[in-house]
Amino acid sequence: MSQCDFSFTQGTSLTLLQELKAGKVDLAICSYIADEPDIDFIPVIQQELVVSRQRIIRWPGYMNMKSIWWRRFIIRISIFQK
């Protein structure tokens, strides 16, 4: 039986992408970064955003993180999908 070694590192999405392109890592789990035609981004998790009815956030038809960065959120992430 052959032996496999794993090592893990962490960093920003941009740093991990640079390491992937430089051949320092084989796989990077990071956020999508636009204008990277040589990289295949495959979604591994999707999380719904839940907003309280008492504090409705109003946005002009769409939402992005730049428009709500200053708000407080409670985030629960489950890595085990049912």
PDB file as gemmi writes it, atoms N, CA and C in Angstrom:
CRYST1    1.000    1.000    1.000  90.00  90.00  90.00 P 1                      
ATOM      1  N   MET A   1       0.839  -1.166   0.000  1.00  0.00           N  
ATOM      2  CA  MET A   1       0.000   0.000   0.000  1.00  0.00           C  
ATOM      3  C   MET A   1       0.898   1.248   0.000  1.00  0.00           C  
ATOM      4  N   SER A   2       0.575   2.208  -0.867  1.00  0.00           N  
ATOM      5  CA  SER A   2       1.383   3.432  -0.924  1.00  0.00           C  
ATOM      6  C   SER A   2       0.954   4.412   0.157  1.00  0.00           C  
ATOM      7  N   GLN A   3       1.876   5.248   0.549  1.00  0.00           N  
ATOM      8  CA  GLN A   3       1.631   6.217   1.605  1.00  0.00           C  
ATOM      9  C   GLN A   3       1.380   7.579   0.980  1.00  0.00           C  
ATOM     10  N   CYS A   4       0.440   8.299   1.543  1.00  0.00           N  
ATOM     11  CA  CYS A   4       0.105   9.635   1.059  1.00  0.00           C  
ATOM     12  C   CYS A   4       0.331  10.620   2.200  1.00  0.00           C  
ATOM     13  N   ASP A   5       0.997  11.715   1.914  1.00  0.00           N  
ATOM     14  CA  ASP A   5       1.203  12.754   2.914  1.00  0.00           C  
ATOM     15  C   ASP A   5       0.363  13.969   2.563  1.00  0.00           C  
ATOM     16  N   PHE A   6      -0.288  14.522   3.580  1.00  0.00           N  
ATOM     17  CA  PHE A   6      -1.080  15.728   3.413  1.00  0.00           C  
ATOM     18  C   PHE A   6      -0.496  16.817   4.286  1.00  0.00           C  
ATOM     19  N   SER A   7      -0.458  18.007   3.764  1.00  0.00           N  
ATOM     20  CA  SER A   7      -0.130  19.156   4.596  1.00  0.00           C  
ATOM     21  C   SER A   7      -1.132  20.243   4.269  1.00  0.00           C  
ATOM     22  N   PHE A   8      -1.491  21.020   5.268  1.00  0.00           N  
ATOM     23  CA  PHE A   8      -2.517  22.030   5.123  1.00  0.00           C  
ATOM     24  C   PHE A   8      -1.929  23.398   5.431  1.00  0.00           C  
ATOM     25  N   THR A   9      -2.452  24.385   4.742  1.00  0.00           N  
ATOM     26  CA  THR A   9      -2.052  25.768   4.991  1.00  0.00           C  
ATOM     27  C   THR A   9      -3.296  26.627   4.890  1.00  0.00           C  
ATOM     28  N   GLN A  10      -3.216  27.835   5.369  1.00  0.00           N  
ATOM     29  CA  GLN A  10      -4.347  28.735   5.243  1.00  0.00           C  
ATOM     30  C   GLN A  10      -3.861  30.114   4.843  1.00  0.00           C  
ATOM     31  N   GLY A  11      -4.758  30.871   4.275  1.00  0.00           N  
ATOM     32  CA  GLY A  11      -4.434  32.210   3.833  1.00  0.00           C  
ATOM     33  C   GLY A  11      -5.637  32.825   3.163  1.00  0.00           C  
ATOM     34  N   THR A  12      -5.474  34.005   2.611  1.00  0.00           N  
ATOM     35  CA  THR A  12      -6.562  34.642   1.892  1.00  0.00           C  
ATOM     36  C   THR A  12      -6.779  33.913   0.571  1.00  0.00           C  
ATOM     37  N   SER A  13      -7.914  34.121  -0.023  1.00  0.00           N  
ATOM     38  CA  SER A  13      -8.207  33.482  -1.305  1.00  0.00           C  
ATOM     39  C   SER A  13      -7.169  33.861  -2.354  1.00  0.00           C  
ATOM     40  N   LEU A  14      -6.774  35.118  -2.370  1.00  0.00           N  
ATOM     41  CA  LEU A  14      -5.788  35.575  -3.346  1.00  0.00           C  
ATOM     42  C   LEU A  14      -4.437  34.893  -3.128  1.00  0.00           C  
ATOM     43  N   THR A  15      -4.010  34.764  -1.877  1.00  0.00           N  
ATOM     44  CA  THR A  15      -2.745  34.099  -1.559  1.00  0.00           C  
ATOM     45  C   THR A  15      -2.790  32.629  -1.960  1.00  0.00           C  
ATOM     46  N   LEU A  16      -3.891  31.951  -1.625  1.00  0.00           N  
ATOM     47  CA  LEU A  16      -4.021  30.542  -1.978  1.00  0.00           C  
ATOM     48  C   LEU A  16      -4.035  30.346  -3.486  1.00  0.00           C  
ATOM     49  N   LEU A  17      -4.681  31.256  -4.194  1.00  0.00           N  
ATOM     50  CA  LEU A  17      -4.714  31.161  -5.649  1.00  0.00           C  
ATOM     51  C   LEU A  17      -3.322  31.363  -6.255  1.00  0.00           C  
ATOM     52  N   GLN A  18      -2.561  32.281  -5.702  1.00  0.00           N  
ATOM     53  CA  GLN A  18      -1.187  32.494  -6.180  1.00  0.00           C  
ATOM     54  C   GLN A  18      -0.327  31.256  -5.938  1.00  0.00           C  
ATOM     55  N   GLU A  19      -0.489  30.621  -4.774  1.00  0.00           N  
ATOM     56  CA  GLU A  19       0.257  29.397  -4.477  1.00  0.00           C  
ATOM     57  C   GLU A  19      -0.153  28.255  -5.403  1.00  0.00           C  
ATOM     58  N   LEU A  20      -1.434  28.188  -5.736  1.00  0.00           N  
ATOM     59  CA  LEU A  20      -1.917  27.164  -6.664  1.00  0.00           C  
ATOM     60  C   LEU A  20      -1.303  27.367  -8.049  1.00  0.00           C  
ATOM     61  N   LYS A  21      -1.293  28.589  -8.526  1.00  0.00           N  
ATOM     62  CA  LYS A  21      -0.738  28.891  -9.846  1.00  0.00           C  
ATOM     63  C   LYS A  21       0.769  28.686  -9.890  1.00  0.00           C  
ATOM     64  N   ALA A  22       1.444  28.870  -8.748  1.00  0.00           N  
ATOM     65  CA  ALA A  22       2.893  28.676  -8.686  1.00  0.00           C  
ATOM     66  C   ALA A  22       3.273  27.211  -8.505  1.00  0.00           C  
ATOM     67  N   GLY A  23       2.280  26.339  -8.314  1.00  0.00           N  
ATOM     68  CA  GLY A  23       2.560  24.917  -8.145  1.00  0.00           C  
ATOM     69  C   GLY A  23       2.959  24.535  -6.734  1.00  0.00           C  
ATOM     70  N   LYS A  24       2.771  25.443  -5.767  1.00  0.00           N  
ATOM     71  CA  LYS A  24       3.123  25.141  -4.379  1.00  0.00           C  
ATOM     72  C   LYS A  24       2.070  24.272  -3.692  1.00  0.00           C  
ATOM     73  N   VAL A  25       0.827  24.340  -4.184  1.00  0.00           N  
ATOM     74  CA  VAL A  25      -0.256  23.504  -3.648  1.00  0.00           C  
ATOM     75  C   VAL A  25      -0.988  22.847  -4.816  1.00  0.00           C  
ATOM     76  N   ASP A  26      -1.655  21.731  -4.540  1.00  0.00           N  
ATOM     77  CA  ASP A  26      -2.398  21.008  -5.567  1.00  0.00           C  
ATOM     78  C   ASP A  26      -3.882  21.356  -5.576  1.00  0.00           C  
ATOM     79  N   LEU A  27      -4.400  21.839  -4.447  1.00  0.00           N  
ATOM     80  CA  LEU A  27      -5.817  22.134  -4.308  1.00  0.00           C  
ATOM     81  C   LEU A  27      -5.965  23.325  -3.380  1.00  0.00           C  
ATOM     82  N   ALA A  28      -6.838  24.251  -3.732  1.00  0.00           N  
ATOM     83  CA  ALA A  28      -7.106  25.404  -2.868  1.00  0.00           C  
ATOM     84  C   ALA A  28      -8.607  25.541  -2.698  1.00  0.00           C  
ATOM     85  N   ILE A  29      -9.052  25.652  -1.465  1.00  0.00           N  
ATOM     86  CA  ILE A  29     -10.455  25.917  -1.184  1.00  0.00           C  
ATOM     87  C   ILE A  29     -10.537  27.389  -0.826  1.00  0.00           C  
ATOM     88  N   CYS A  30     -11.141  28.156  -1.723  1.00  0.00           N  
ATOM     89  CA  CYS A  30     -11.158  29.610  -1.552  1.00  0.00           C  
ATOM     90  C   CYS A  30     -12.407  30.191  -2.188  1.00  0.00           C  
ATOM     91  N   SER A  31     -12.570  31.488  -2.070  1.00  0.00           N  
ATOM     92  CA  SER A  31     -13.679  32.189  -2.707  1.00  0.00           C  
ATOM     93  C   SER A  31     -13.420  32.337  -4.191  1.00  0.00           C  
ATOM     94  N   TYR A  32     -14.502  32.517  -4.933  1.00  0.00           N  
ATOM     95  CA  TYR A  32     -14.389  32.741  -6.375  1.00  0.00           C  
ATOM     96  C   TYR A  32     -13.701  34.078  -6.625  1.00  0.00           C  
ATOM     97  N   ILE A  33     -12.781  34.089  -7.553  1.00  0.00           N  
ATOM     98  CA  ILE A  33     -12.092  35.309  -7.961  1.00  0.00           C  
ATOM     99  C   ILE A  33     -12.292  35.455  -9.464  1.00  0.00           C  
ATOM    100  N   ALA A  34     -12.851  36.579  -9.874  1.00  0.00           N  
ATOM    101  CA  ALA A  34     -13.157  36.809 -11.285  1.00  0.00           C  
ATOM    102  C   ALA A  34     -11.877  36.969 -12.107  1.00  0.00           C  
ATOM    103  N   ASP A  35     -12.022  36.808 -13.399  1.00  0.00           N  
ATOM    104  CA  ASP A  35     -10.933  37.002 -14.367  1.00  0.00           C  
ATOM    105  C   ASP A  35      -9.757  36.063 -14.134  1.00  0.00           C  
ATOM    106  N   GLU A  36     -10.051  34.816 -13.844  1.00  0.00           N  
ATOM    107  CA  GLU A  36      -9.017  33.785 -13.705  1.00  0.00           C  
ATOM    108  C   GLU A  36      -9.344  32.647 -14.665  1.00  0.00           C  
ATOM    109  N   PRO A  37      -9.091  32.840 -15.965  1.00  0.00           N  
ATOM    110  CA  PRO A  37      -9.508  31.833 -16.957  1.00  0.00           C  
ATOM    111  C   PRO A  37      -8.772  30.493 -16.857  1.00  0.00           C  
ATOM    112  N   ASP A  38      -7.618  30.449 -16.207  1.00  0.00           N  
ATOM    113  CA  ASP A  38      -6.852  29.206 -16.100  1.00  0.00           C  
ATOM    114  C   ASP A  38      -7.233  28.367 -14.882  1.00  0.00           C  
ATOM    115  N   ILE A  39      -8.143  28.870 -14.062  1.00  0.00           N  
ATOM    116  CA  ILE A  39      -8.531  28.189 -12.826  1.00  0.00           C  
ATOM    117  C   ILE A  39      -9.990  27.755 -12.929  1.00  0.00           C  
ATOM    118  N   ASP A  40     -10.267  26.504 -12.557  1.00  0.00           N  
ATOM    119  CA  ASP A  40     -11.640  26.012 -12.486  1.00  0.00           C  
ATOM    120  C   ASP A  40     -12.137  26.179 -11.050  1.00  0.00           C  
ATOM    121  N   PHE A  41     -13.175  26.968 -10.880  1.00  0.00           N  
ATOM    122  CA  PHE A  41     -13.802  27.150  -9.574  1.00  0.00           C  
ATOM    123  C   PHE A  41     -15.026  26.250  -9.516  1.00  0.00           C  
ATOM    124  N   ILE A  42     -15.071  25.370  -8.517  1.00  0.00           N  
ATOM    125  CA  ILE A  42     -16.177  24.427  -8.360  1.00  0.00           C  
ATOM    126  C   ILE A  42     -16.795  24.667  -6.981  1.00  0.00           C  
ATOM    127  N   PRO A  43     -18.086  25.034  -6.922  1.00  0.00           N  
ATOM    128  CA  PRO A  43     -18.720  25.277  -5.619  1.00  0.00           C  
ATOM    129  C   PRO A  43     -18.733  24.006  -4.767  1.00  0.00           C  
ATOM    130  N   VAL A  44     -18.369  24.129  -3.492  1.00  0.00           N  
ATOM    131  CA  VAL A  44     -18.392  22.976  -2.588  1.00  0.00           C  
ATOM    132  C   VAL A  44     -19.418  23.154  -1.475  1.00  0.00           C  
ATOM    133  N   ILE A  45     -19.895  24.377  -1.260  1.00  0.00           N  
ATOM    134  CA  ILE A  45     -20.907  24.626  -0.231  1.00  0.00           C  
ATOM    135  C   ILE A  45     -21.710  25.852  -0.632  1.00  0.00           C  
ATOM    136  N   GLN A  46     -22.978  25.845  -0.263  1.00  0.00           N  
ATOM    137  CA  GLN A  46     -23.850  26.988  -0.506  1.00  0.00           C  
ATOM    138  C   GLN A  46     -24.590  27.255   0.788  1.00  0.00           C  
ATOM    139  N   GLN A  47     -24.652  28.502   1.203  1.00  0.00           N  
ATOM    140  CA  GLN A  47     -25.276  28.857   2.467  1.00  0.00           C  
ATOM    141  C   GLN A  47     -26.331  29.927   2.212  1.00  0.00           C  
ATOM    142  N   GLU A  48     -27.551  29.702   2.697  1.00  0.00           N  
ATOM    143  CA  GLU A  48     -28.593  30.703   2.563  1.00  0.00           C  
ATOM    144  C   GLU A  48     -28.371  31.810   3.583  1.00  0.00           C  
ATOM    145  N   LEU A  49     -28.772  33.005   3.222  1.00  0.00           N  
ATOM    146  CA  LEU A  49     -28.698  34.144   4.124  1.00  0.00           C  
ATOM    147  C   LEU A  49     -30.061  34.313   4.771  1.00  0.00           C  
ATOM    148  N   VAL A  50     -30.102  34.311   6.093  1.00  0.00           N  
ATOM    149  CA  VAL A  50     -31.348  34.453   6.831  1.00  0.00           C  
ATOM    150  C   VAL A  50     -31.342  35.819   7.501  1.00  0.00           C  
ATOM    151  N   VAL A  51     -32.410  36.586   7.279  1.00  0.00           N  
ATOM    152  CA  VAL A  51     -32.513  37.948   7.811  1.00  0.00           C  
ATOM    153  C   VAL A  51     -33.728  38.034   8.710  1.00  0.00           C  
ATOM    154  N   SER A  52     -33.581  38.670   9.859  1.00  0.00           N  
ATOM    155  CA  SER A  52     -34.675  38.847  10.795  1.00  0.00           C  
ATOM    156  C   SER A  52     -35.758  39.740  10.191  1.00  0.00           C  
ATOM    157  N   ARG A  53     -37.031  39.400  10.425  1.00  0.00           N  
ATOM    158  CA  ARG A  53     -38.132  40.231   9.918  1.00  0.00           C  
ATOM    159  C   ARG A  53     -38.211  41.561  10.659  1.00  0.00           C  
ATOM    160  N   GLN A  54     -37.703  41.626  11.880  1.00  0.00           N  
ATOM    161  CA  GLN A  54     -37.725  42.876  12.631  1.00  0.00           C  
ATOM    162  C   GLN A  54     -36.685  43.872  12.113  1.00  0.00           C  
ATOM    163  N   ARG A  55     -35.633  43.395  11.461  1.00  0.00           N  
ATOM    164  CA  ARG A  55     -34.566  44.270  10.966  1.00  0.00           C  
ATOM    165  C   ARG A  55     -34.306  43.971   9.507  1.00  0.00           C  
ATOM    166  N   ILE A  56     -35.295  44.260   8.697  1.00  0.00           N  
ATOM    167  CA  ILE A  56     -35.184  43.958   7.270  1.00  0.00           C  
ATOM    168  C   ILE A  56     -34.153  44.887   6.634  1.00  0.00           C  
ATOM    169  N   ILE A  57     -33.259  44.298   5.884  1.00  0.00           N  
ATOM    170  CA  ILE A  57     -32.272  45.063   5.132  1.00  0.00           C  
ATOM    171  C   ILE A  57     -32.866  45.291   3.745  1.00  0.00           C  
ATOM    172  N   ARG A  58     -32.891  46.526   3.323  1.00  0.00           N  
ATOM    173  CA  ARG A  58     -33.452  46.837   2.007  1.00  0.00           C  
ATOM    174  C   ARG A  58     -32.318  47.113   1.039  1.00  0.00           C  
ATOM    175  N   TRP A  59     -32.286  46.381  -0.037  1.00  0.00           N  
ATOM    176  CA  TRP A  59     -31.283  46.592  -1.070  1.00  0.00           C  
ATOM    177  C   TRP A  59     -31.967  46.753  -2.426  1.00  0.00           C  
ATOM    178  N   PRO A  60     -31.326  47.406  -3.347  1.00  0.00           N  
ATOM    179  CA  PRO A  60     -31.958  47.721  -4.637  1.00  0.00           C  
ATOM    180  C   PRO A  60     -31.984  46.534  -5.606  1.00  0.00           C  
ATOM    181  N   GLY A  61     -32.678  45.454  -5.237  1.00  0.00           N  
ATOM    182  CA  GLY A  61     -32.822  44.327  -6.139  1.00  0.00           C  
ATOM    183  C   GLY A  61     -31.700  43.301  -6.078  1.00  0.00           C  
ATOM    184  N   TYR A  62     -30.620  43.617  -5.444  1.00  0.00           N  
ATOM    185  CA  TYR A  62     -29.513  42.672  -5.326  1.00  0.00           C  
ATOM    186  C   TYR A  62     -28.760  42.957  -4.034  1.00  0.00           C  
ATOM    187  N   MET A  63     -27.893  42.034  -3.654  1.00  0.00           N  
ATOM    188  CA  MET A  63     -27.100  42.217  -2.458  1.00  0.00           C  
ATOM    189  C   MET A  63     -25.702  41.713  -2.724  1.00  0.00           C  
ATOM    190  N   ASN A  64     -24.720  42.430  -2.233  1.00  0.00           N  
ATOM    191  CA  ASN A  64     -23.356  41.927  -2.242  1.00  0.00           C  
ATOM    192  C   ASN A  64     -22.703  42.308  -0.927  1.00  0.00           C  
ATOM    193  N   MET A  65     -21.584  41.711  -0.640  1.00  0.00           N  
ATOM    194  CA  MET A  65     -20.950  41.931   0.658  1.00  0.00           C  
ATOM    195  C   MET A  65     -20.466  43.368   0.835  1.00  0.00           C  
ATOM    196  N   LYS A  66     -20.144  44.058  -0.254  1.00  0.00           N  
ATOM    197  CA  LYS A  66     -19.718  45.460  -0.137  1.00  0.00           C  
ATOM    198  C   LYS A  66     -20.850  46.337   0.397  1.00  0.00           C  
ATOM    199  N   SER A  67     -22.087  45.997   0.069  1.00  0.00           N  
ATOM    200  CA  SER A  67     -23.215  46.818   0.496  1.00  0.00           C  
ATOM    201  C   SER A  67     -23.636  46.546   1.943  1.00  0.00           C  
ATOM    202  N   ILE A  68     -23.172  45.448   2.543  1.00  0.00           N  
ATOM    203  CA  ILE A  68     -23.606  45.126   3.910  1.00  0.00           C  
ATOM    204  C   ILE A  68     -22.440  44.835   4.845  1.00  0.00           C  
ATOM    205  N   TRP A  69     -21.221  45.201   4.486  1.00  0.00           N  
ATOM    206  CA  TRP A  69     -20.040  44.845   5.281  1.00  0.00           C  
ATOM    207  C   TRP A  69     -20.091  45.386   6.697  1.00  0.00           C  
ATOM    208  N   TRP A  70     -20.786  46.466   6.918  1.00  0.00           N  
ATOM    209  CA  TRP A  70     -20.810  47.125   8.222  1.00  0.00           C  
ATOM    210  C   TRP A  70     -21.859  46.546   9.160  1.00  0.00           C  
ATOM    211  N   ARG A  71     -22.705  45.642   8.690  1.00  0.00           N  
ATOM    212  CA  ARG A  71     -23.744  45.058   9.535  1.00  0.00           C  
ATOM    213  C   ARG A  71     -23.197  43.884  10.347  1.00  0.00           C  
ATOM    214  N   ARG A  72     -23.823  43.614  11.478  1.00  0.00           N  
ATOM    215  CA  ARG A  72     -23.445  42.469  12.307  1.00  0.00           C  
ATOM    216  C   ARG A  72     -24.253  41.252  11.878  1.00  0.00           C  
ATOM    217  N   PHE A  73     -23.575  40.127  11.768  1.00  0.00           N  
ATOM    218  CA  PHE A  73     -24.232  38.883  11.384  1.00  0.00           C  
ATOM    219  C   PHE A  73     -23.804  37.766  12.322  1.00  0.00           C  
ATOM    220  N   ILE A  74     -24.698  36.835  12.516  1.00  0.00           N  
ATOM    221  CA  ILE A  74     -24.368  35.587  13.206  1.00  0.00           C  
ATOM    222  C   ILE A  74     -24.310  34.532  12.116  1.00  0.00           C  
ATOM    223  N   ILE A  75     -23.181  33.880  11.998  1.00  0.00           N  
ATOM    224  CA  ILE A  75     -22.983  32.921  10.924  1.00  0.00           C  
ATOM    225  C   ILE A  75     -22.798  31.533  11.507  1.00  0.00           C  
ATOM    226  N   ARG A  76     -23.561  30.583  10.984  1.00  0.00           N  
ATOM    227  CA  ARG A  76     -23.420  29.177  11.387  1.00  0.00           C  
ATOM    228  C   ARG A  76     -23.138  28.394  10.125  1.00  0.00           C  
ATOM    229  N   ILE A  77     -22.011  27.754  10.095  1.00  0.00           N  
ATOM    230  CA  ILE A  77     -21.627  26.974   8.926  1.00  0.00           C  
ATOM    231  C   ILE A  77     -21.532  25.509   9.325  1.00  0.00           C  
ATOM    232  N   SER A  78     -22.193  24.673   8.561  1.00  0.00           N  
ATOM    233  CA  SER A  78     -22.124  23.240   8.787  1.00  0.00           C  
ATOM    234  C   SER A  78     -21.392  22.608   7.612  1.00  0.00           C  
ATOM    235  N   ILE A  79     -20.315  21.904   7.882  1.00  0.00           N  
ATOM    236  CA  ILE A  79     -19.576  21.279   6.793  1.00  0.00           C  
ATOM    237  C   ILE A  79     -20.126  19.901   6.454  1.00  0.00           C  
ATOM    238  N   PHE A  80     -21.034  19.412   7.279  1.00  0.00           N  
ATOM    239  CA  PHE A  80     -21.626  18.112   7.027  1.00  0.00           C  
ATOM    240  C   PHE A  80     -22.989  18.316   6.384  1.00  0.00           C  
ATOM    241  N   GLN A  81     -23.080  18.084   5.098  1.00  0.00           N  
ATOM    242  CA  GLN A  81     -24.334  18.273   4.366  1.00  0.00           C  
ATOM    243  C   GLN A  81     -25.223  17.050   4.537  1.00  0.00           C  
ATOM    244  N   LYS A  82     -26.516  17.282   4.703  1.00  0.00           N  
ATOM    245  CA  LYS A  82     -27.479  16.189   4.860  1.00  0.00           C  
ATOM    246  C   LYS A  82     -28.036  15.801   3.526  1.00  0.00           C  
TER     247      LYS A  82                                                      
END                                                                             
